């Protein structure tokens, strides 16, 4: 690890000012991903800006939205009574991610910013367009068991690793970003990017911005929900495939529904076509199967991850059934 300068700040305004002076600097919160990347030589910032003392840890309801500060820990959010009551899908997704020790220090903003766990990205001796644009994608014809089946490009087939972000995509969250001129708000589903021709860009955060908070609308989806994560072992492991589902039932008819997947694309993958199909229909096995079939439109395997083409629809069906069983 190279030497680096360590700075500490207590306000978003001063943090952004420091970043403007050196846009190669990195914000440090929990550091659960950043420090790993530094140890492996994947990133080598010469300046770290510690933002842990900025007051961005709130979890509260304001009007019809729940606000979650960017520095709230994953544990604090998952265990908060307000989240458990009104956004239980988010609580479940957070508890499915990482170990308890990591959740105790990992932050909401850091979770959003975490980078892929693709082995080619982490191995600096291997080609990786995400780490070093123009070198190629080693996973394309290599070991790609964990890799994407949706939204891939010739440049990259890595997947986004977060569980929390899958739930937030399904829940229509918004992200509030701060810069030197004020704040801007974007839909959570638009925060992360597909790889396209620029796989080195994980998200649409600008170089002079920082995440301030999430705003999540309160909904009627707190009864029939489930976060199903399929992984190689029950303990700390990243998803092969995950599904976040929440719907509202009225006499067995689905009046509103949200569906998203993880472990299958460069960003959390919203299943809009499946949602549109199921809305207004009865919660039956045949409708769940049709929705899963629709969800797989455009899916493509790359050899070792071909099993996901069967695992993904089966996981969708199972998640829908488990959500229904809570009625």
N, C-alpha and C positions, 0 to 999 in steps of 0.2 A: 504494500500500500504506500502510495506517495504521501509526502507531507502535505498538509492542507491548513488553511487558515480557518479558525473557528470564530464565528461571530454570534452574538445573542441579541435578540430584539424583543420588544414587548408590545408592538403595535403592527397592524397590517400595513399601515402607511410607511413606517420605517423599514419594514421587511421588503416592500416593493421598491423603495428608494435604494436599498442595498443591492437588490437584484438588478436594477437599472444600471448601476455602476459596473456590474460584471454579470452579464447574462449567462455566462458559463457556470455561475455559482448554483448550488442546489439548496433547497429548503430541507431542513432536518426536523422531523417530528419524531415518530416512533423509531424510524430507521430500520424496521424489520426487513425491508427489501433493499434499500439503498446501501446499507453496510455490507450486505452479501455481495452486491454488485461491485462495490469497491474492493472487497477482499479478492474477488475473482478477476479483477482487472478489466471488467466490462465497462466501468465508468471510473473516471479519475478526476473529480472536481478539485480545483485548487482552493475553493472556498465553500464552507458549509455555513448556512444561516439557520441557527437554532430558533424555531418559531414556537416552541412549546409554552412560552410564557405569554403568548397573545391570548386574550380572553375569547376563545372560539370553541368553548366546550358545552354550549347550551343545548338542551333538549327540551323543547317547549312547544305548546300549541298556540299559534297566533291566528285568530280567525278560523278559517277552515283548512289551514295548513299546519303541518308539524315542521318546525325548524330544528335542524341538527347541525351544530357547529362542526367545522372541518377538523377540529382537534379533539372532538369527543372520541373516546376510545371505542373500539369494537365491543368490548365487554360492557361499557357503560350504556351503549345503545341497545344491545341485545337484552340486557337485564332491566331496562327502564320500564316502569309500570305503564307509561303512556304508549310506548312502542308495543309492548305485549298486548295491550288492550286494543289499540286501533290499527297497528301495522304488524300483526304477528308474523306475517310472511317474512318481513325484514329480520325480525328476531331469529327466526328459524334459520334463515340463510347465513346470518352471521355466526350462529353457533355451529354451523356445518363447516366453517372455514377455519383452518389453522388449529393450533393448540390453545389451551386456555392461557398459557403463559404469553403467547404471541398476541392473543386478543386483548390482553391486559395493557399492552403498550401500543399496539397498532391503532392508527387513527382512521377516521372516515376518509379524510382527504388523501392520506397515504394509501389506503386501500384502493381508491380510485386511480392513483398514479402508479400502482405496482406494474411491473413489466412481466412479459411472458417468461415462463419457466422452460422454454424450449432448450434442449441440451446444446444445440448448435449455437444458440445465442450466448449461452454461458461459457462455452469453450472457445477461448480466443484464438485457438489454433485452427478452428474450423471456419468454413465460409458462412457468412450470415449477412444478408442485406439489411437486416434490422440493426445489427451492431455496426456494420461497416458497409454502407451502400455500394453496390456494384460488384461485390465479391461472390454473389450467388446465394442460393438457398440450399444448404446441405440436407435439409429435411425432405426436400421434394422427392428425391430418389433414395433417401437414406432411412434412418430409424424414425418413423413418423406415426407411431402408434397413438400418441397423445394429441395429434394435430387436427387441424380444421377440416370440416367437410362442407362448410358454407362460406360464401363470400371470399374465396381464396383468389390469389393472383399468381402470376408466374414468378413474382418476386418473393412471396412469403406465404407460408401456410401455418404460421404459429397461432396459438389461441390465447385469448385473454384469461387469466387465472382466477379472477375474483368470483366469490359466491355472492357477496353483498351486492355487487353491481348488477347481477342478474335480477335480483329482487327489485332493486331500485328502477331498473328499466321497465319491469312489469308494472310497477306502481306509479308510473308517470311522474317521477320526481323531476325537479328542476335544480340546476346548479347555479349558485350565485358566485360570480368571479369578481375580484377587485383588481383595479389597475390604478395608475397614477391619476387618472381623470375621473374615477368614480367606480361604479359597478355595472356589470351587465349580467343578464340571466339567459341561460340556454336550457333546452330540454335535456334531460339526462341521456336520453337515447341518442342525442347528437353530440355528446361529449367525446365518446370514443370513436375511433375511425377504423374502417377496413384498411387492409394493407395497401391495396392498389399498387401504384408505382412508387409510393413513399412509405415503405413499411417501418422506417425509422421513426415515424411520427405515430405515436400511440393514441393521441387525442387532439382536440382542437383548442387546448389551452395555449394562449399566446405567451411569448417569451417574457413579457413584463406583467404577467398576471399570477394571482394565487387564488386558490379555492377558499371561499369564506364560509359557505354553509350550503346545506341542502334544504329545499322546501318541498314537502310531500303532501299532496292533497289528501284530506281525510275521505274515506270511501266506505262503502257498505260491503267490503270484501274481507271482513275479519272473522267470518265463521267457516266458510268452506275454502280452505287454503292448504297448500303443502309445498315444501321445498324438498325435492328428492334428488339426492346426490349419489351417483354411482361412481365408485372409486375402487382402486385395487385393494385397499384395506380400510377397515372401519376407523382406524386412527388417522392422524394428520396425513392427508394426501389430497392432491388436486383432483378435480373431477375429470373422469372420462367423458361423462355426460351428466348434466344437471338440468332440472326443470323447476321453474317457479310458476305456480298456478294459484289463482284466487278467483272465485266466482261467487255470484249471488244467485241463490235458488229461490224460486217461487213456484210451489206445487210441482217440483221436479223440473221446472223449466229454467234455463239459464238466462237471466235477464241482463247480466253484465259479467265480463270475464277478462282476465289478463293472463297471458302466457309468455314466457321467455325461457331461453335455454342458455346454458353455459357449457364450456368445454368443447364447443363446436365451431367457433369463429374467432376472428381477430378482435371482436367486440361482443358484448352481450347480445344475444340474437332474439329479437322480438318476433313472436309468431302471429303476426297480424292476420294472415289469411285464415289461420285456424280459429282465432278469436271471432272473426266475422262470420265464419261458418257456424260456430257453436252458439252465438248470441241469438236468443229467441227459440232455441231448440231444447228438447228434453235431454237430461243428463243420462243418456243410455250408452251401453257398451258400443253399439254400432256407430253412434255419432262420435264417440271418443276415437274409435278406430279411423273413421273418415277424417277427423281433424288431424290425427297423427300422420295420415297419408298426405294430406295437404301440406303439412309442416315440412315434409321432406323434398318438396319441389326445389330442384336445383342443387341438391346435395351431391357431393362427389368425393369418393375415397381416393387415397393415394397409395394403396397397398396394405401396409400393416394396420392402417386405421379403417379398413373397409368394414370391420365389425360394427363400427359406429352407425352404419347405414341401417342396421337392424336394431342395435341397442337404443338409438335415439327415439324412434317411434314407439318402441316398447316402453321406454321410460316415460314418455308423454302420456301414454294410456294409463300406466300405473299411477302416475302423479294425479291425473284427473280422477281416477277411482278412489284414491286415498283422500283427496279433497272432498269428494262426494260423501264418503263414509262418515265425515264429521257432522253430517246433517242431523 
